[in-house]
Amino acid sequence: MVTSTLQRVVLVAKHASFQSRCCVVSSRVQYSTVYDSNEKTFDKILIANRGEIACRVMKTCKKMGIKTVAVHSDVDASAVHVKMADEAVCVGPAPTNKSYLNMDAIMDAIRKTGSQAVHPGYGFLSENKEFAKRLAAEDVVFIGPDTHAIHAMGDKIESKLLAKAANVNVIPGFDGVVEDAVKIAGEIGYPVMIKASAGGGGKGMRIAWNDDETREGFRLSSQEAASSFGDDRLLIEKFVDNPRHIEIQVLADKHGNALWLNERECSIQRRNQKVVEEAPSTFLDPETRRAMGEQAVQLAKAVQYSSAGTVEFLVDSNKNFYFLEMNTRLQVEHPITECITGLDLVQQMIRVAKGFPLLHKQEDIPINGWAIESRVYAEDPYKSFGLPSIGRLSQYQEPINLPKVRVDSGIQEGSDISIYYDPMISKLVTYGATRAEALQRMEDALDNYVIRGVTHNIPLLREIITHPRFISGDITTNFLPEEYPEGFKGHQLTSEGRRELVATAAALYVSAQLRSQRFLGNLRVSTTPQERRQWELCVELEKGSHAVAVSRSGSTFTVSYTHTHTQWGPKLFTPLIKMSKKLYKVEVDGVKVEVSGEWNLASALLPVTINRTPRVLQCLSRDAGGDITLQYLGTQFKVRVLSQLVSTLSAHMPEKVPEDTSSILRSPMPGSVVAVSVKPGDVVAEGQEICVIEAMKMQNSLIAAKAAKVKSVHCKAGETVGEGDLLVQLE
């Protein structure tokens, strides 16, 4: 009996994070909208999506008393959205065209489960008019706009013409289907934006500044468009240099009512994909906000739109705004609008789909406080601001214990991030009465977010939200390339930050040394001399060496025992470990630094106080050789802590010769090989395309680092490659 009970305790502890995410998080989100149990909508809804957005829709459905059905590919059989749903149906193998884009399989799942409505989330079939038509043919409600609006706004060429007719400001450009890209670009005038007529999400988009870039951009964009949307048509328009990307959330019903729910600032982007969003925008004044909102509503009414949708605008430095596109679905960044308005947009979509009129008037829509969203991705931010990473989440802990923090995710500890789907881990949202408060909460949340097993973009996110230019609100869509022209390099340590990091690493090393000498609070060997209280160390950081002296004060911990009566009779002796803060006085190159903390080395988080400033670090790894990897101010730093003797001797060790990266081409990310442009014996010029790798529906052209002869080719079109795999070798 004892064994089985202990097994149950372990099981509860193992799945505690999943339970909290399913139950607690949803209750933390404060909506002013009332969930009326007497207002009947649907009995059962199928969510034709996966990951965080499927989980997000399910949370609202549960509040409304609606049963949910999940669809999944075979590799997603144990995914969080499958566990959250009341029912789940497998719709095919991992590739999206055989599962989440497989309309036949999803229609079968709808019939099998008796679902009355379908919520498509975003991506996949969310803006597919054929899918909406098939649902209507079987009397299944599509929770979104009707097919006319999807078609009209889903085609960028047609949507631009409709926007013009609705007196919405549009960008100058070519409104027809592109056939001769170079000729059209020349007529419009460089720079130009080449983008897919169907779809969005930054896929199939390129900026061209000359004829050569137009030819290459046309080729890559058409391939991406065909791969992502099954439609390779492109359009070309004038590229507005240094714009802001600001969008208006609209909400309309089937009774002719339409509202604009304020704006979202989405200017922080990489590869035309959003990274950090906020609501409201620091840039808009009430007059411009109202003008943009009214034009967004004009467009929605012009196409008889009914549901939640987003009208995106480019805004120049003079606050002139131009229609970009309309997304006829729930937007990824919708949570920040929910935070400042109090509306549950998923609930509103479900009500509208059932035929209920909107409950609010335009004057009822507030701007309460400020909200910021960071998209946390399994990406390497040091490669083009984020190339996909794959792996298993060996440790995962969301910062939902912090106040006014919301995490929308669809993963848990043990989940796999695969090459088949978008590498998003979560949407991290913080809210405050002011922008400064929301930013501070975001900084704390990023520091307390534990992600192990995959490379992630938290270093980039933290640098963005603490950047002086971002804090001042002086941002455009060119923020990242302008601030990091040589690519993102992580947090750049100041002399003070360097001392803080060195001092913390030295204190951590000493704390680990002391812990290894004790067991349950007592010295392991009773004959051991009195514990040391001073250490002379050498700390190596970023090719620099620092002389460090450490002294300590305070007790590490005390151990006591409690006697507990149990239902089985005998007493259990339970050790209670009371941690107390331990102060280390560290001298780094002659400068004194005080570091204190509980030094719980078993915890993923390492809260410390450095010279009276609280910090949260993470110890990612440490070994007996003194190598420690710390996450400090969002960025990972490798530190080596050695005794003076070991440091002296290590200077005589031979150094490893680095690999000549100019002669080899390795895959910068996991993905599939789309094309190989060379063969052994070919002579290539510097900058010439060698091959194209596709990952997460994005195509990346890999080029030669120097002029040379091709020695060997180790890949071919159609093959799957991992990060770091050798592709081509040059002589």
Salt bridges, closest charged atoms under 4 A:
GLU39 OE1 - ARG351 NE 2.76
GLU52 OE2 - LYS427 NZ 3.11
ASP76 OD2 - ARG50 NE 2.68
GLU87 OE2 - LYS44 NZ 2.50
ASP104 OD1 - ARG134 NH2 2.91
ASP108 OD1 - ARG111 NH1 2.57
GLU127 OE1 - ARG329 NE 3.01
GLU130 OE2 - LYS133 NZ 3.94
GLU138 OE2 - ARG111 NH2 2.67
ASP155 OD2 - ARG233 NH2 2.56
GLU158 OE1 - HIS151 NE2 3.06
ASP175 OD1 - LYS160 NZ 3.67
ASP175 OD2 - LYS164 NZ 3.12
ASP212 OD1 - ARG215 NH1 3.02
GLU224 OE2 - ARG206 NH2 2.82
ASP231 OD2 - ARG233 NH2 3.04
GLU237 OE1 - LYS160 NZ 3.45
GLU237 OE2 - LYS195 NZ 2.78
GLU247 OE1 - HIS245 NE2 4.00
GLU247 OE2 - ARG264 NE 2.74
GLU247 OE1 - LYS274 NZ 2.82
GLU263 OE1 - ARG289 NE 2.70
GLU265 OE1 - ARG244 NH1 2.79
GLU277 OE2 - ARG375 NE 2.70
GLU278 OE1 - ARG435 NE 2.71
ASP285 OD2 - LYS319 NZ 2.95
GLU312 OE1 - HIS245 NE2 3.27
GLU312 OE2 - LYS274 NZ 2.99
GLU325 OE1 - LYS156 NZ 2.97
GLU333 OE2 - LYS274 NZ 2.78
GLU333 OE1 - ARG375 NH2 2.72
GLU338 OE2 - ARG56 NH2 2.73
GLU338 OE1 - HIS334 NE2 3.91
GLU338 OE1 - ARG406 NH1 2.92
ASP344 OD1 - ARG56 NH2 2.78
GLU379 OE2 - ARG270 NH2 2.73
GLU398 OE1 - ARG21 NH1 3.82
ASP408 OD1 - ARG406 NE 2.92
ASP416 OD1 - ARG392 NE 2.77
GLU437 OE2 - LYS404 NZ 3.65
GLU437 OE2 - ARG441 NH2 2.80
GLU443 OE2 - ARG462 NH2 2.91
ASP447 OD1 - ARG462 NE 2.73
GLU463 OE2 - HIS491 ND1 2.86
GLU482 OE1 - ARG469 NH2 2.88
GLU483 OE1 - HIS467 NE2 2.94
GLU483 OE2 - ARG469 NH1 2.78
GLU500 OE1 - ARG615 NE 3.21
GLU531 OE2 - ARG518 NE 3.11
GLU531 OE1 - ARG552 NH2 3.11
GLU542 OE1 - ARG498 NH1 3.14
ASP589 OD2 - HIS546 ND1 2.63
ASP627 OD1 - ARG640 NE 2.90
GLU659 OE2 - ARG666 NH2 2.78
ASP682 OD1 - LYS679 NZ 3.29
GLU689 OE1 - ARG219 NH2 2.90
GLU723 OE2 - LYS383 NZ 2.71
